[in-house]
Amino acid sequence: MQGLVKLRRERLGDGAPNPFGILCGTSAGAINAAALACRADSFDAGVETIAAVWRNFRADQVYRTDALGIARSGAQWLSAISVGWMLARWRKEGPRSLLDNEPLAELLRHWAPLELLPRMLAERHLHALALGASSYTSGEHLTFFEATGDMTGYERSQRLAVPMRLGLEHLLASAAIPFVFPAQRIEHAEHAGWYGDGSMRQTSPISPAIHLGAQRMLIVGVGRLHEPRGRIVRDGGYPTLAQVGGHVLSNVFLDSLAVDIERMERVNRTLEMMTLGQRLATSLRSVKALVIAPSERIDDIAARHQKHLPRTVRALLRGVGSSSASSDLSGSALASYLLFEAPFTQEVMALGERDTLAQRQAVCDFFGWL
């Protein structure tokens, strides 16, 4: 977003209104979307506030990294996997997650104060905020949204959208990486249950924005849309638990964004071939989209920064076969889900700004910044 603000200031100067009427996000994207939504009356300042947090991030702002905290959560979780069958008859309740993310809850209370959202909506600084989460209870993917007017939800196969007042629990649920962070309880008259990371089972990530009325979309991805065919992958030894765990998480979060964008482009092409009468007879509509995706693999960046993880976390990862050496890529995928250290986040932010500025003309054309 910093690249976007830089381009906007070049063309429009300071103080231009929020360019986004609808904000949607899942996982870390849900946190960014909520933080922006709560500052929709001062977009540029909001982006800088969010960037300042990411620029100075520490893992202990997200999860407990002290030895006692790691022992209580991580060690119990690993022991449950290894000898849990021996302890099952005495253990009343199993460990809920690898890490304790209570620090993240405290950070989000200040970083994304959702109690401000109703005012942003009432003053028309924003039309809607939508946050995705996956239900462990029903197996469905839900989009919880808060919007102006009397917008109703919708239901599709294995996914639905529900209007309700958004709170801290929705943010924690959307960012609850399976196994790593605990599931969150969300109370609702029809859809109460336990929820985890919104990237799970998200088969149509751009659908919520379209249903909420978006006609143009800026789509910010976290994975490369197309991997180069010539990328060399070295054959190593037997995969470690860290390597397998990272691979499993990568498949759980299998990015369906590229597929969804292709589907949207096919609909756009179909509509272009229709007559005016045919277009008026269908509920389909053309949607313009601009995609900004990283030009470098986030896993590769994570591999260079594993050494910046807290010592206790590195020790935990070594127990499952992950090395902190930058040359060891086997555990970098798993480590990337735990890396919340400034050197890593700063490099990812710099990459995002470069990738945005690389599309300078396309961005300006998309927003109509002359």
VOBA-1610 file (N, C-alpha, C; in pm, whole numbers, padded with zeros to 5 digits, always signed):
BEGIN
Met+00082-00121+00000Met+00000+00000+00000Met+00086+00127+00000Gln+00210+00117+00048Gln+00295+00235+00049Gln+00325+00283-00092Gly+00345+00189-00184Gly+00367+00226-00323Gly+00245+00296-00381Leu+00128+00248-00343Leu+00003+00309-00389Leu-00010+00452-00337Val+00020+00472-00210Val+00013+00606-00151Val+00113+00699-00218Lys+00232+00648-00247Lys+00334+00731-00313Lys+00286+00777-00450Leu+00228+00687-00528Leu+00178+00724-00660Leu+00061+00822-00649Arg-00025+00801-00552Arg-00141+00888-00537Arg-00100+01029-00500Arg-00001+01040-00411Arg+00047+01173-00373Arg+00112+01246-00490Glu+00181+01169-00575Glu+00243+01230-00693Glu+00138+01292-00784Arg+00023+01225-00797Arg-00080+01269-00892Arg-00184+01361-00828Leu-00221+01335-00700Leu-00333+01407-00640Leu-00293+01495-00523Gly-00170+01481-00472Gly-00131+01555-00354Gly-00181+01487-00227Asp-00166+01555-00114Asp-00208+01499+00015Asp-00357+01518+00039Gly-00412+01431+00123Gly-00549+01450+00170Gly-00659+01400+00080Ala-00628+01324-00025Ala-00733+01269-00111Ala-00813+01165-00033Pro-00942+01148-00065Pro-01026+01054+00010Pro-00987+00908-00013Asn-01038+00822+00073Asn-01016+00678+00064Asn-01059+00626-00073Pro-00968+00562-00148Pro-01003+00516-00283Pro-01080+00384-00285Phe-01096+00320-00168Phe-01160+00188-00164Phe-01293+00194-00089Gly-01401+00165-00159Gly-01532+00161-00094Gly-01556+00029-00022Ile-01492-00077-00069Ile-01509-00211-00012Ile-01371-00268+00018Leu-01353-00320+00138Leu-01228-00383+00177Leu-01257-00527+00218Cys-01185-00621+00159Cys-01202-00764+00191Cys-01066-00824+00220Gly-01061-00919+00312Gly-00933-00983+00340Gly-00949-01111+00419Thr-00848-01196+00409Thr-00842-01317+00489Thr-00702-01329+00546Ser-00691-01398+00660Ser-00563-01420+00726Ser-00497-01285+00757Ala-00369-01268+00725Ala-00303-01139+00749Ala-00371-01028+00671Gly-00427-01063+00554Gly-00500-00964+00475Gly-00623-00912+00546Ala-00686-00994+00629Ala-00801-00949+00707Ala-00759-00843+00807Ile-00642-00863+00868Ile-00593-00765+00965Ile-00564-00632+00897Asn-00497-00637+00782Asn-00468-00514+00709Asn-00596-00445+00664Ala-00692-00523+00613Ala-00819-00465+00567Ala-00893-00398+00682Ala-00897-00464+00798Ala-00967-00408+00913Ala-00898-00282+00964Ala-00765-00285+00968Ala-00690-00167+01014Ala-00713-00049+00921Leu-00720-00074+00790Leu-00749+00032+00694Leu-00893+00082+00709Ala-00986-00011+00725Ala-01127+00026+00736Ala-01152+00116+00856Cys-01084+00089+00965Cys-01103+00170+01087Cys-01041+00308+01074Arg-00962+00330+00969Arg-00900+00461+00943Arg-00939+00513+00805Ala-01056+00473+00759Ala-01100+00508+00624Ala-01118+00657+00605Asp-01132+00734+00714Asp-01148+00879+00702Asp-01015+00950+00681Ser-00905+00876+00692Ser-00772+00935+00671Ser-00682+00826+00613Phe-00703+00796+00485Phe-00642+00679+00422Phe-00489+00682+00428Asp-00427+00792+00385Asp-00281+00799+00381Asp-00220+00778+00520Ala-00277+00845+00620Ala-00228+00830+00757Ala-00252+00688+00807Gly-00363+00628+00765Gly-00391+00491+00804Gly-00289+00394+00748Val-00253+00412+00622Val-00151+00326+00561Val-00019+00340+00634Glu+00019+00462+00670Glu+00146+00484+00740Glu+00143+00421+00879Thr+00029+00428+00948Thr+00017+00365+01079Thr+00035+00215+01070Ile-00030+00155+00972Ile-00019+00010+00951Ile+00124-00027+00913Ala+00184+00051+00823Ala+00321+00023+00779Ala+00419+00033+00895Ala+00396+00127+00986Ala+00486+00143+01100Ala+00487+00019+01188Val+00370-00044+01203Val+00363-00167+01283Val+00439-00279+01213Trp+00412-00300+01084Trp+00481-00406+01010Trp+00631-00381+01004Arg+00670-00255+00991Arg+00812-00221+00976Arg+00891-00251+01103Asn+00824-00249+01217Asn+00892-00268+01345Asn+00842-00393+01418Phe+00793-00489+01342Phe+00732-00608+01401Phe+00834-00692+01479Arg+00783-00756+01584Arg+00857-00858+01658Arg+00763-00976+01680Ala+00820-01095+01683Ala+00738-01215+01700Ala+00661-01212+01831Asp+00721-01151+01937Asp+00653-01151+02066Asp+00531-01058+02069Gln+00507-00984+01959Gln+00384-00907+01947Gln+00270-00994+01891Val+00306-01112+01842Val+00207-01200+01779Val+00183-01325+01864Tyr+00288-01383+01918Tyr+00273-01502+02001Tyr+00380-01501+02110Arg+00354-01577+02214Arg+00450-01583+02325Arg+00577-01653+02280Thr+00690-01588+02303Thr+00819-01645+02264Thr+00906-01678+02385Asp+00857-01644+02505Asp+00934-01676+02625Asp+00936-01827+02647Ala+01035-01873+02721Ala+01053-02017+02741Ala+00930-02081+02804Leu+00869-02012+02901Leu+00751-02068+02968Leu+00634-02078+02871Gly+00615-01974+02790Gly+00505-01976+02693Gly+00523-02085+02590Ile+00647-02101+02541Ile+00675-02206+02444Ile+00653-02343+02507Ala+00697-02358+02632Ala+00683-02487+02700Ala+00536-02523+02720Arg+00456-02423+02754Arg+00314-02449+02781Arg+00238-02489+02655Ser+00272-02427+02545Ser+00196-02454+02422Ser+00270-02549+02329Gly+00388-02508+02284Gly+00461-02588+02185Gly+00502-02725+02234Ala+00563-02730+02353Ala+00610-02858+02404Ala+00493-02952+02431Gln+00384-02898+02485Gln+00266-02982+02510Gln+00210-03036+02379Trp+00209-02951+02277Trp+00154-02991+02147Trp+00239-03102+02086Leu+00372-03085+02091Leu+00461-03186+02035Leu+00452-03316+02114Ser+00440-03305+02246Ser+00429-03427+02327Ser+00297-03499+02301Ala+00192-03421+02273Ala+00062-03483+02242Ala+00071-03564+02114Ile+00151-03516+02018Ile+00169-03590+01893Ile+00249-03717+01916Ser+00355-03705+01999Ser+00448-03817+02014Ser+00400-03922+02114Val+00355-03879+02233Val+00315-03976+02336Val+00174-03950+02387Gly+00096-03876+02307Gly-00040-03842+02351Gly-00125-03962+02382Trp-00101-04071+02309Trp-00180-04193+02332Trp-00160-04247+02473Met-00041-04221+02532Met-00014-04270+02667Met-00083-04183+02772Leu-00101-04052+02738Leu-00153-03957+02836Leu-00302-03931+02821Ala-00364-03988+02719Ala-00502-03953+02685Ala-00598-03976+02802Arg-00578-04084+02877Arg-00674-04117+02982Arg-00666-04020+03100Trp-00547-03950+03117Trp-00533-03856+03229Trp-00553-03710+03185Arg-00538-03684+03058Arg-00547-03546+03011Arg-00694-03509+02987Lys-00742-03406+03057Lys-00881-03362+03040Lys-00900-03294+02905Glu-00802-03214+02863Glu-00815-03140+02738Glu-00679-03131+02672Gly-00673-03161+02543Gly-00547-03156+02472Gly-00504-03014+02444Pro-00377-02994+02411Pro-00329-02860+02376Pro-00401-02808+02253Arg-00427-02679+02252Arg-00508-02621+02145Arg-00426-02579+02024Ser-00298-02549+02044Ser-00218-02501+01932Ser-00071-02508+01966Leu+00010-02493+01863Leu+00155-02493+01881Leu+00200-02370+01958Leu+00137-02254+01932Leu+00178-02128+01993Leu+00059-02057+02056Asp+00090-01971+02154Asp-00011-01892+02224Asp-00011-01751+02164Asn-00121-01714+02095Asn-00125-01584+02026Asn-00198-01475+02104Glu-00200-01485+02235Glu-00263-01381+02316Glu-00201-01242+02291Pro-00067-01231+02268Pro-00012-01098+02236Pro-00075-01036+02112Leu-00111-01118+02012Leu-00174-01064+01891Leu-00308-01001+01924Ala-00384-01063+02013Ala-00513-01007+02051Ala-00496-00869+02112Glu-00394-00853+02196Glu-00368-00722+02258Glu-00326-00620+02153Leu-00243-00662+02057Leu-00199-00571+01951Leu-00318-00525+01866Leu-00406-00618+01831Leu-00517-00586+01741Leu-00619-00492+01806Arg-00628-00495+01938Arg-00721-00403+02004Arg-00685-00257+01974His-00556-00231+01955His-00510-00095+01926His-00489-00073+01777Trp-00445-00177+01707Trp-00409-00165+01565Trp-00532-00163+01476Ala-00632-00240+01510Ala-00755-00247+01430Ala-00875-00229+01522Pro-00898-00107+01571Pro-01008-00082+01666Pro-01143-00085+01596Leu-01202-00202+01586Leu-01325-00220+01508Leu-01445-00147+01566Glu-01432-00095+01688Glu-01542-00014+01741Glu-01558+00117+01662Leu-01456+00153+01582Leu-01465+00274+01498Leu-01535+00246+01365Leu-01550+00119+01329Leu-01604+00084+01198Leu-01745+00138+01174Pro-01839+00127+01269Pro-01973+00180+01243Pro-01973+00328+01205Arg-01885+00407+01266Arg-01878+00549+01231Arg-01826+00568+01091Met-01725+00489+01051Met-01671+00500+00915Met-01778+00467+00812Leu-01861+00370+00844Leu-01970+00332+00753Leu-02079+00439+00752Ala-02115+00487+00869Ala-02223+00586+00879Ala-02186+00716+00807Glu-02058+00754+00813Glu-02013+00878+00749Glu-01975+00856+00603Arg-01998+00736+00552Arg-01977+00702+00411Arg-01830+00713+00368His-01739+00692+00463His-01598+00680+00425His-01571+00542+00367Leu-01665+00450+00390Leu-01649+00310+00350Leu-01787+00251+00326His-01794+00157+00233His-01921+00090+00204His-01932-00044+00277Ala-01821-00119+00286Ala-01827-00251+00350Ala-01688-00301+00386Leu-01684-00381+00492Leu-01564-00456+00530Leu-01604-00602+00541Ala-01527-00691+00477Ala-01558-00835+00478Ala-01434-00913+00520Leu-01451-01006+00613Leu-01342-01088+00665Leu-01377-01235+00649Gly-01286-01314+00594Gly-01311-01455+00570Gly-01260-01543+00683Ala-01332-01650+00712Ala-01290-01749+00811Ala-01345-01885+00771Ser-01278-01990+00817Ser-01319-02127+00783Ser-01374-02195+00908Ser-01492-02254+00897Ser-01558-02314+01012Ser-01511-02458+01033Tyr-01451-02484+01149Tyr-01419-02622+01186Tyr-01546-02697+01223Thr-01649-02624+01261Thr-01774-02685+01305Thr-01855-02740+01188Ser-01872-02659+01083Ser-01956-02699+00969Ser-01877-02740+00846Gly-01748-02704+00841Gly-01667-02733+00723Gly-01684-02632+00612Glu-01762-02527+00635Glu-01787-02427+00532Glu-01694-02308+00547His-01678-02235+00438His-01604-02108+00442His-01706-01996+00455Leu-01687-01909+00554Leu-01780-01800+00576Leu-01710-01665+00558Thr-01782-01572+00500Thr-01739-01434+00494Thr-01831-01353+00583Phe-01776-01298+00690Phe-01852-01211+00779Phe-01832-01068+00732Phe-01941-00993+00715Phe-01924-00857+00666Phe-02014-00760+00741Glu-01967-00636+00745Glu-02043-00524+00801Glu-02047-00417+00694Ala-02167-00367+00663Ala-02181-00278+00548Ala-02288-00173+00575Thr-02290-00071+00488Thr-02395+00030+00494Thr-02525-00029+00439Gly-02637+00031+00477Gly-02765-00015+00425Gly-02806-00150+00481Asp-02896-00214+00412Asp-02951-00343+00455Asp-02905-00455+00363Met-02776-00471+00348Met-02724-00574+00259Met-02747-00712+00320Thr-02793-00803+00237Thr-02819-00940+00282Thr-02703-01031+00245Gly-02695-01144+00312Gly-02591-01241+00282Gly-02626-01324+00160Tyr-02542-01421+00132Tyr-02567-01512+00020Tyr-02509-01648+00054Glu-02552-01748-00020Glu-02504-01885+00003Glu-02472-01951-00130Arg-02353-02011-00134Arg-02310-02090-00248Arg-02260-02224-00195Ser-02218-02312-00282Ser-02170-02443-00238Ser-02049-02428-00147Gln-02060-02473-00023Gln-01952-02475+00076Gln-01901-02336+00116Arg-01974-02232+00080Arg-01933-02097+00120Arg-02056-02008+00129Leu-02053-01918+00225Leu-02163-01825+00241Leu-02114-01697+00305Ala-02192-01592+00294Ala-02159-01463+00352Ala-02268-01424+00450Val-02226-01371+00566Val-02319-01342+00675Val-02297-01198+00723Pro-02401-01114+00722Pro-02385-00980+00777Pro-02391-00983+00930Met-02299-00915+00996Met-02302-00906+01141Met-02201-00801+01187Arg-02213-00761+01310Arg-02119-00666+01368Arg-01984-00736+01386Leu-01880-00679+01329Leu-01748-00741+01333Leu-01674-00703+01461Gly-01597-00799+01513Gly-01521-00775+01635Gly-01386-00843+01632Leu-01316-00835+01743Leu-01182-00891+01754Leu-01180-01040+01722Glu-01286-01111+01760Glu-01289-01256+01738Glu-01285-01291+01590His-01341-01207+01505His-01338-01233+01361His-01196-01219+01306Leu-01123-01121+01355Leu-00984-01102+01311Leu-00897-01219+01356Leu-00911-01257+01483Leu-00831-01368+01535Leu-00865-01499+01465Ala-00992-01518+01431Ala-01031-01640+01360Ala-00972-01641+01220Ser-00982-01530+01148Ser-00934-01524+01011Ser-00785-01548+01001Ala-00711-01513+01107Ala-00565-01528+01107Ala-00517-01647+01190Ala-00609-01737+01227Ala-00573-01852+01312Ala-00517-01965+01226Ile-00388-01960+01197Ile-00321-02061+01117Ile-00342-02198+01182Pro-00391-02298+01108Pro-00420-02428+01169Pro-00297-02490+01234Phe-00318-02552+01348Phe-00214-02613+01431Phe-00129-02508+01502Val-00098-02397+01436Val-00006-02297+01491Val-00076-02209+01594Phe-00195-02156+01561Phe-00270-02069+01651Phe-00405-02133+01682Pro-00461-02104+01799Pro-00587-02168+01838Pro-00706-02118+01757Ala-00804-02207+01738Ala-00930-02168+01674Ala-01002-02067+01763Gln-01090-01990+01702Gln-01164-01887+01775Gln-01314-01915+01769Arg-01379-01889+01879Arg-01524-01907+01888Arg-01594-01781+01837Ile-01687-01798+01743Ile-01770-01688+01695Ile-01915-01723+01723Glu-01983-01633+01792Glu-02124-01655+01827Glu-02214-01593+01721His-02310-01670+01675His-02405-01624+01575His-02530-01710+01588Ala-02645-01651+01562Ala-02771-01724+01579Ala-02775-01852+01496Glu-02719-01849+01375Glu-02726-01965+01285Glu-02591-02030+01259His-02483-01957+01279His-02352-02008+01238His-02250-02002+01351Ala-02294-02023+01473Ala-02202-02025+01586Ala-02108-02145+01574Gly-01984-02127+01614Gly-01890-02239+01609Gly-01747-02192+01622Trp-01657-02286+01595Trp-01514-02260+01603Trp-01458-02237+01463Tyr-01377-02133+01451Tyr-01329-02090+01319Tyr-01177-02078+01317Gly-01123-02105+01197Gly-00979-02093+01175Gly-00950-02008+01053Asp-00826-02011+01011Asp-00774-01922+00907Asp-00864-01915+00784Gly-00892-01793+00740Gly-00982-01773+00628Gly-00930-01818+00494Ser-00800-01849+00486Ser-00746-01898+00360Ser-00782-02044+00334Met-00823-02115+00439Met-00862-02255+00421Met-00997-02264+00350Arg-01005-02352+00252Arg-01129-02379+00179Arg-01188-02254+00113Gln-01101-02159+00084Gln-01148-02037+00018Gln-01138-02058-00133Thr-01244-02108-00191Thr-01241-02145-00333Thr-01263-02027-00426Ser-01320-01918-00374Ser-01347-01802-00459Ser-01317-01674-00381Pro-01189-01637-00370Pro-01150-01524-00286Pro-01202-01389-00330Ile-01232-01371-00461Ile-01280-01240-00505Ile-01432-01230-00505Ser-01500-01341-00476Ser-01646-01342-00476Ser-01708-01244-00378Pro-01659-01233-00252Pro-01723-01139-00159Pro-01727-00996-00210Ala-01617-00950-00269Ala-01615-00812-00320Ala-01719-00793-00430Ile-01732-00892-00518Ile-01830-00881-00627Ile-01972-00879-00571His-02001-00967-00476His-02135-00971-00417His-02167-00843-00340Leu-02065-00777-00287Leu-02087-00653-00214Leu-02099-00532-00307Gly-02085-00556-00437Gly-02111-00451-00534Gly-01991-00393-00605Ala-01873-00451-00587Ala-01753-00396-00650Ala-01762-00407-00802Gln-01726-00299-00871Gln-01718-00298-01017Gln-01574-00296-01065Arg-01485-00250-00978Arg-01341-00254-01004Arg-01273-00308-00879Met-01168-00387-00898Met-01100-00447-00783Met-00949-00436-00798Leu-00885-00389-00692Leu-00740-00400-00679Leu-00715-00524-00595Ile-00651-00624-00654Ile-00630-00753-00587Ile-00483-00764-00548Val-00457-00776-00419Val-00320-00789-00368Val-00300-00933-00323Gly-00216-01006-00394Gly-00190-01145-00361Gly-00063-01161-00278Val-00048-01277-00218Val+00072-01306-00139Val+00157-01415-00204Gly+00106-01475-00311Gly+00181-01578-00383Gly+00198-01539-00527Arg+00302-01592-00590Arg+00322-01565-00732Arg+00212-01635-00811Leu+00153-01561-00905Leu+00042-01618-00982Leu+00090-01728-01075His+00214-01715-01125His+00266-01815-01217His+00413-01840-01184Glu+00445-01964-01146Glu+00584-01999-01117Glu+00661-02021-01246Pro+00784-01968-01255Pro+00864-01992-01375Pro+00896-02139-01391Arg+00883-02189-01514Arg+00904-02332-01538Arg+01050-02373-01516Gly+01140-02280-01531Gly+01282-02314-01523Gly+01339-02315-01383Arg+01253-02299-01282Arg+01303-02294-01145Arg+01362-02429-01105Ile+01486-02425-01056Ile+01559-02548-01022Ile+01533-02584-00876Val+01489-02706-00854Val+01467-02757-00719Val+01561-02874-00696Arg+01650-02860-00598Arg+01748-02965-00573Arg+01686-03081-00496Asp+01728-03200-00534Asp+01681-03320-00466Asp+01761-03338-00338Gly+01693-03346-00225Gly+01761-03362-00098Gly+01735-03498-00038Gly+01759-03510+00093Gly+01735-03636+00161Gly+01588-03650+00197Tyr+01562-03744+00286Tyr+01424-03768+00328Tyr+01367-03642+00390Pro+01243-03604+00357Pro+01187-03477+00407Pro+01172-03478+00559Thr+01208-03366+00621Thr+01192-03350+00765Thr+01047-03320+00798Leu+01013-03327+00927Leu+00878-03290+00970Leu+00849-03145+00935Ala+00951-03058+00947Ala+00932-02917+00912Ala+00899-02901+00765Gln+00968-02979+00681Gln+00943-02971+00537Gln+00803-03023+00504Val+00766-03135+00565Val+00632-03190+00543Val+00526-03094+00595Gly+00550-03039+00716Gly+00453-02945+00775Gly+00434-02822+00689Gly+00545-02767+00638Gly+00535-02651+00550Gly+00460-02683+00423His+00485-02804+00369His+00417-02846+00246His+00267-02862+00270Val+00232-02921+00385Val+00091-02939+00419Val+00021-02804+00432Leu+00084-02710+00504Leu+00024-02578+00520Leu+00010-02508+00386Ser+00111-02523+00300Ser+00105-02460+00168Ser-00012-02516+00088Asn-00041-02645+00105Asn-00154-02705+00033Asn-00288-02669+00097Val-00288-02656+00231Val-00409-02609+00298Val-00445-02470+00248Phe-00340-02388+00229Phe-00361-02251+00183Phe-00341-02238+00033Leu-00360-02348-00040Leu-00341-02346-00185Leu-00412-02225-00245Asp-00333-02138-00305Asp-00384-02009-00352Asp-00477-02029-00471Ser-00606-02004-00449Ser-00704-02016-00557Ser-00727-01884-00628Leu-00646-01785-00595Leu-00666-01652-00653Leu-00652-01653-00804Ala-00546-01718-00854Ala-00522-01719-00999Ala-00639-01784-01073Val-00691-01893-01017Val-00805-01962-01080Val-00928-01873-01080Asp-00950-01803-00969Asp-01067-01716-00959Asp-01056-01597-01055Ile-00935-01545-01072Ile-00915-01435-01167Ile-00943-01483-01310Glu-00895-01603-01343Glu-00922-01658-01476Glu-01072-01675-01499Arg-01143-01718-01395Arg-01288-01734-01406Arg-01355-01599-01432Met-01310-01497-01361Met-01366-01363-01379Met-01339-01311-01520Glu-01218-01336-01571Glu-01184-01289-01706Glu-01267-01361-01812Arg-01298-01489-01789Arg-01384-01562-01883Arg-01525-01503-01885Val-01576-01468-01768Val-01708-01405-01761Val-01706-01271-01835Asn-01598-01193-01815Asn-01588-01064-01884Asn-01589-01083-02036Arg-01513-01183-02084Arg-01508-01207-02229Arg-01644-01253-02282Thr-01712-01336-02204Thr-01845-01383-02245Thr-01943-01266-02257Leu-01938-01175-02160Leu-02027-01060-02163Leu-01999-00969-02282Glu-01871-00960-02320Glu-01835-00877-02435Glu-01895-00932-02565Met-01915-01064-02570Met-01970-01125-02691Met-02123-01121-02696Met-02185-01082-02586Met-02331-01078-02580Met-02385-00947-02639Thr-02508-00954-02684Thr-02578-00832-02725Thr-02624-00757-02600Leu-02665-00633-02616Leu-02714-00555-02502Leu-02832-00624-02436Gly-02923-00678-02516Gly-03039-00746-02462Gly-03002-00868-02380Gln-02903-00943-02427Gln-02858-01062-02354Gln-02793-01023-02222Arg-02715-00915-02223Arg-02650-00871-02099Arg-02752-00825-01996Leu-02857-00758-02043Leu-02961-00711-01950Leu-03040-00826-01891Ala-03042-00939-01960Ala-03120-01055-01914Ala-03044-01143-01816Thr-02917-01114-01793Thr-02837-01196-01701Thr-02797-01116-01579Ser-02769-01187-01470Ser-02723-01121-01347Ser-02572-01099-01348Leu-02505-01152-01449Leu-02360-01135-01458Leu-02326-00991-01495Arg-02211-00945-01449Arg-02164-00812-01487Arg-02013-00813-01501Ser-01965-00726-01584Ser-01821-00717-01608Ser-01753-00647-01490Val-01638-00701-01449Val-01562-00644-01338Val-01418-00621-01384Lys-01370-00501-01364Lys-01233-00467-01400Lys-01142-00496-01281Ala-01027-00555-01305Ala-00937-00590-01195Ala-00793-00557-01230Leu-00720-00515-01128Leu-00575-00496-01137Leu-00513-00583-01029Val-00419-00668-01067Val-00357-00762-00973Val-00214-00721-00944Ile-00180-00713-00816Ile-00042-00691-00773Ile-00001-00812-00691Ala+00094-00889-00742Ala+00140-01011-00675Ala+00292-01004-00662Pro+00349-01068-00560Pro+00494-01061-00540Pro+00571-01124-00655Ser+00677-01058-00696Ser+00762-01109-00804Ser+00866-01207-00753Glu+00872-01225-00621Glu+00966-01319-00560Glu+00890-01405-00460Arg+00930-01531-00448Arg+00865-01622-00354Arg+00889-01577-00210Ile+00781-01567-00132Ile+00793-01528+00008Ile+00873-01631+00087Asp+00861-01760+00049Asp+00938-01865+00116Asp+01088-01840+00102Asp+01131-01793-00015Asp+01273-01768-00037Asp+01322-01652+00049Ile+01238-01551+00065Ile+01273-01439+00153Ile+01280-01488+00297Ala+01184-01572+00336Ala+01182-01627+00472Ala+01308-01706+00502Ala+01358-01780+00403Ala+01479-01861+00423Ala+01597-01773+00462Arg+01602-01652+00409Arg+01714-01562+00439Arg+01704-01503+00579His+01586-01515+00639His+01565-01447+00768His+01530-01542+00882Gln+01543-01673+00862Gln+01511-01766+00970Gln+01595-01740+01094Lys+01717-01690+01073Lys+01807-01664+01187Lys+01754-01555+01279His+01657-01475+01230His+01603-01367+01312His+01490-01413+01403Leu+01445-01537+01388Leu+01344-01589+01478Leu+01397-01592+01621Pro+01312-01575+01722Pro+01357-01587+01861Pro+01422-01722+01886Arg+01518-01724+01976Arg+01594-01847+02003Arg+01502-01962+02043Thr+01400-01932+02124Thr+01310-02039+02168Thr+01233-02100+02051Val+01195-02016+01955Val+01121-02065+01838Val+01214-02145+01747Arg+01339-02098+01732Arg+01435-02174+01651Arg+01459-02312+01712Ala+01464-02317+01845Ala+01483-02446+01912Ala+01363-02537+01887Leu+01243-02480+01891Leu+01123-02558+01864Leu+01124-02612+01722Leu+01165-02528+01626Leu+01169-02571+01486Leu+01279-02674+01462Arg+01391-02660+01533Arg+01497-02760+01517Arg+01447-02898+01559Gly+01354-02899+01654Gly+01300-03027+01700Gly+01222-03100+01592Val+01176-03026+01489Val+01103-03091+01380Val+01183-03085+01250Gly+01314-03054+01261Gly+01401-03066+01145Gly+01423-02942+01064Ser+01392-02824+01117Ser+01413-02699+01043Ser+01540-02633+01092Ser+01626-02593+00999Ser+01750-02525+01032Ser+01733-02376+01012Ser+01807-02294+01088Ser+01801-02149+01071Ser+01898-02100+00967Ala+01973-02191+00904Ala+02067-02151+00800Ala+01992-02102+00677Ser+02036-01988+00620Ser+01966-01930+00506Ser+01974-02019+00383Ser+02073-02109+00379Ser+02087-02198+00264Ser+01992-02317+00271Asp+01931-02338+00388Asp+01841-02452+00406Asp+01698-02408+00376Leu+01646-02450+00261Leu+01511-02411+00220Leu+01406-02511+00267Ser+01449-02624+00324Ser+01355-02732+00354Ser+01249-02690+00454Gly+01286-02608+00552Gly+01189-02568+00653Gly+01143-02425+00640Ser+01180-02359+00529Ser+01149-02216+00516Ser+00999-02191+00504Ala+00926-02285+00442Ala+00781-02266+00427Ala+00714-02262+00564Leu+00752-02358+00652Leu+00696-02358+00787Leu+00740-02234+00864Ala+00869-02198+00852Ala+00921-02081+00923Ala+00852-01953+00879Ser+00812-01946+00751Ser+00750-01823+00700Ser+00619-01792+00771Tyr+00552-01896+00825Tyr+00427-01872+00897Tyr+00453-01819+01038Leu+00577-01830+01085Leu+00611-01787+01221Leu+00698-01663+01222Leu+00743-01617+01105Leu+00836-01505+01095Leu+00761-01372+01105Phe+00774-01308+01219Phe+00718-01175+01237Phe+00828-01085+01294Glu+00940-01082+01225Glu+01054-01002+01268Glu+01081-00893+01166Ala+01124-00777+01213Ala+01138-00658+01130Ala+01223-00678+01004Pro+01340-00744+01010Pro+01417-00760+00886Pro+01340-00832+00776Phe+01259-00931+00815Phe+01178-01005+00717Phe+01062-00919+00666Thr+00986-00858+00756Thr+00871-00779+00713Thr+00913-00658+00631Gln+01028-00599+00665Gln+01076-00484+00589Gln+01111-00523+00446Glu+01172-00641+00428Glu+01207-00684+00293Glu+01081-00716+00213Val+00981-00777+00277Val+00855-00806+00208Val+00784-00676+00170Met+00786-00577+00259Met+00724-00448+00230Met+00794-00378+00114Ala+00927-00384+00113Ala+01003-00322+00003Ala+00971-00390-00129Leu+00955-00523-00126Leu+00918-00596-00247Leu+00780-00551-00296Gly+00685-00537-00204Gly+00551-00493-00241Gly+00551-00355-00304Glu+00633-00265-00249Glu+00641-00130-00305Glu+00703-00132-00444Arg+00809-00211-00463Arg+00871-00222-00596Arg+00774-00279-00698Asp+00701-00383-00658Asp+00607-00447-00751Asp+00493-00352-00788Thr+00452-00267-00693Thr+00347-00169-00724Thr+00399-00063-00819Leu+00518-00008-00790Leu+00575+00097-00875Leu+00612+00044-01013Ala+00639-00087-01022Ala+00668-00147-01153Ala+00546-00142-01245Gln+00427-00130-01185Gln+00303-00118-01262Gln+00248+00025-01253Arg+00337+00121-01243Arg+00298+00261-01221Arg+00185+00306-01314Gln+00202+00287-01444Gln+00103+00337-01538Gln-00029+00262-01526Ala-00020+00131-01507Ala-00143+00051-01493Ala-00221+00092-01368Val-00150+00120-01258Val-00215+00163-01134Val-00285+00297-01154Cys-00214+00392-01215Cys-00272+00525-01237Cys-00392+00519-01331Asp-00383+00436-01434Asp-00495+00420-01527Asp-00615+00357-01456Phe-00588+00259-01371Phe-00695+00189-01299Phe-00775+00285-01212Phe-00704+00372-01139Phe-00771+00466-01048Phe-00813+00596-01116Gly-00769+00615-01240Gly-00801+00740-01308Gly-00721+00858-01259Trp-00598+00831-01213Trp-00511+00939-01166Trp-00433+00993-01285Leu-00472+01105-01335Leu-00412+01161-01456Leu-00283+01237-01424
//
